[in-house]
């Protein structure tokens, strides 16, 4: 049974190609659009220094803000790791890093997605 109230809708982008150097690049193929979701700030793992965001990503050797979010979707939503979600209300793009389809005793459970957003500055979500 799904019980969340959507805060926005998203467009799901899926697909990958290669550039002239044979490096993988994302392509903007729209897989689904208008999916209702609830976006909330995620609880941070130990690797994040200051709560749910990090100002320096040592692996990428670059500055910026990396934020983690939990996104709840309807049980029928088809989303995979590596998909990109475009928040249609705010214009923010999230990278899906983990997808969970928990079991429910009553009805169908929501799809739960952990996603990252990388930007130069932090922005409020659900403001």
C-alpha positions in Angstrom: 0.0 0.0 0.0 1.5 3.3 -1.0 1.1 6.1 1.5 3.4 9.0 0.5 2.2 12.4 -0.7 4.1 13.4 -3.9 6.1 16.6 -3.7 7.0 16.8 -7.4 7.1 14.8 -10.6 10.1 13.5 -12.4 11.3 12.6 -15.9 13.5 9.4 -16.0 16.4 9.5 -18.4 18.1 6.2 -19.3 20.8 5.3 -21.7 24.6 5.5 -22.3 26.8 5.9 -25.3 30.5 6.5 -25.9 32.3 9.6 -27.0 35.2 10.0 -29.4 37.6 8.7 -26.8 35.5 5.6 -26.1 34.5 6.9 -22.7 31.0 6.3 -21.5 28.6 9.3 -21.6 25.0 9.8 -20.7 22.4 10.3 -23.4 19.2 12.1 -22.8 16.7 9.4 -23.8 13.4 9.9 -22.0 12.3 6.6 -20.5 9.3 7.9 -18.5 7.8 11.3 -17.7 5.4 12.8 -15.1 6.1 10.2 -12.4 4.9 11.4 -8.9 7.7 11.2 -6.3 8.5 12.4 -2.8 12.0 13.8 -2.4 13.6 14.1 1.1 17.1 14.6 2.3 18.8 11.3 3.1 20.6 10.2 6.2 24.3 10.4 5.6 26.7 7.5 5.7 30.0 7.8 7.5 31.8 8.9 4.4 29.9 12.2 4.3 31.6 14.7 6.6 28.8 17.2 7.3 25.4 15.4 7.4 23.9 14.7 4.1 26.2 16.8 1.9 29.9 16.9 1.2 31.8 19.9 -0.2 34.7 18.0 -1.5 34.7 14.7 -3.4 38.1 13.1 -3.0 37.5 10.5 -5.7 36.8 13.0 -8.4 39.4 15.5 -7.0 37.0 18.4 -7.4 35.0 20.8 -5.3 31.3 21.3 -5.3 28.4 20.0 -3.2 27.4 16.3 -3.3 24.0 15.8 -1.7 22.2 12.5 -0.9 18.4 12.2 -1.2 15.8 9.6 -0.6 13.1 9.5 -3.3 9.9 7.5 -3.0 8.1 6.4 -6.1 4.9 4.5 -6.8 5.2 0.6 -6.8 4.7 0.5 -10.6 7.7 2.8 -11.3 10.5 1.3 -13.3 13.8 2.9 -12.3 17.3 1.4 -12.3 20.7 2.3 -10.9 22.4 4.8 -13.2 19.2 6.4 -14.3 18.9 10.2 -14.1 15.8 11.9 -12.6 14.9 15.4 -13.7 12.8 17.2 -11.1 10.1 18.8 -13.3 9.3 21.5 -10.7 12.8 22.6 -9.7 14.9 21.6 -12.7 17.3 19.6 -10.5 18.9 16.4 -11.8 19.5 13.4 -9.5 21.7 10.3 -10.3 20.1 7.1 -9.0 22.7 5.1 -7.0 20.5 2.5 -5.3 17.0 1.1 -5.8 15.1 -0.8 -3.2 11.8 -2.7 -3.7 10.8 -3.7 -0.2 8.2 -6.3 0.4 4.9 -5.4 2.1 2.5 -7.5 4.0 -0.5 -5.4 2.9 -0.6 -4.2 -0.7 2.4 -3.1 -2.7 5.3 -1.2 -1.2 6.8 2.0 -2.6 10.0 1.9 -4.7 12.7 3.6 -2.6 15.6 5.3 -4.4 18.8 6.7 -3.1 20.1 9.4 -5.4 23.0 12.0 -5.5 23.0 15.5 -6.8 26.2 17.3 -7.6 26.2 21.0 -7.9 28.4 24.1 -7.3 26.0 25.3 -4.5 23.5 23.6 -2.3 19.8 24.3 -3.0 16.8 23.8 -0.8 14.5 20.9 -1.7 10.8 20.9 -1.1 11.2 24.5 0.0 
